């Protein structure tokens, strides 16, 4: 882990308008995440976790403040530019996997490469290597419905890695899994951290959070606590 900030948020606000009512989901949030850190983001329902993840993933723009990803201010980029950032610099792992049911394992993993117009043979090679990396080398041509939940989440992790992203964003990645499958998925995240990948994981599970090296707790759209685990 280095001391180089890879994500810098300064005075970040996000306000949603619901009719005549304004809801402040984030309220001047300022924080940095460094390259190679493994961080869990926690807090009660409505504290701003999902809003923060959407902003970090360039799925939305802040109402105010700045967001630097690497050395680029992405706070006010247009939709096309945000799409490019998502495709090239961010890996997503969702609770519900978000796989395309009509596509095979290797095709699902290769989806981000398709949008970069990479040659089909190169994409297949990269996706196959990543499938093997998460233990799915014998499942390349299976469809999602032929896989267990844990295997589907392995596909999602491989897809998140396909562009060698600056940061991996994981939203409750074990939330739909039994304890055994969940432990296996967390072991993959441990391995990724050991390879100095930067991981930001939203979780409500204290046991999951204890595996990370830093725990950021939100409340009312602000940082309530920011502590390092002794592990």
C-alpha positions, 0 to 999 in steps of 0.5 A: 500500500502506498501513501498516494491518494487515488481518490480525493473528495473535498466538500462533496455535496449531493442534494436530491430534489423530491417535488418541493423537498430537498434531501441532502444525501451527502453534506460536505464530505471530505476524505481520501483513499490511497492506492492499495487500500482495502476499505469498508464503508458502513453506516445506517440506512439513509446515511449516504453509502449508496449515494457515495458509491454512485458518485465514486463510480461516476454513475452520478455527479455531485451537487457541489465539491470536487472528486479527483480520481487519480489526477483527474477531476471528474466532478462535472464531466459530461455523460460521455466522459463519465462513461469513458471513465467507468469503462477504463478506470473503475471496476464494479461488483454488485450484490446481485451480480448484474450478469447478462443471462444470455451470455457465457462466463467468458462473454460476461467477463469480456463485456467492458473490452467490447466497448473498447473495440478490442479484437475478439481473440484478445478479449477471449484470451484476457477473459479466459485468464481472469476466469481461471484467476477466480477458479472458473477455468472449467466454466468458460461456456456456462451461462449464469443460470448454470452457476451457483451464486458464489460462482456468479459473483466470481464472474462479476469480480473477474469482469471488474478486473478486466480493464485493470481498474484504478479502483474496485467498488463492491456493493454488499458483494456477499449479501446474497450468498451463504456463509461458505460462498461468502467466505470464498468471495472474501478470500478473493478480495483478500488476494486482490488486496495482497496484489495491491488493488484498491478496494472500496466495499460497502457492507453492513456486516461487521465481520466483513468489515473486520477483514478490511484494513480501514473502516469508514462510517457514515451518518447523515451524509458525513464521515462519523468515524474513520478507523484502521483495523489491526489486521 
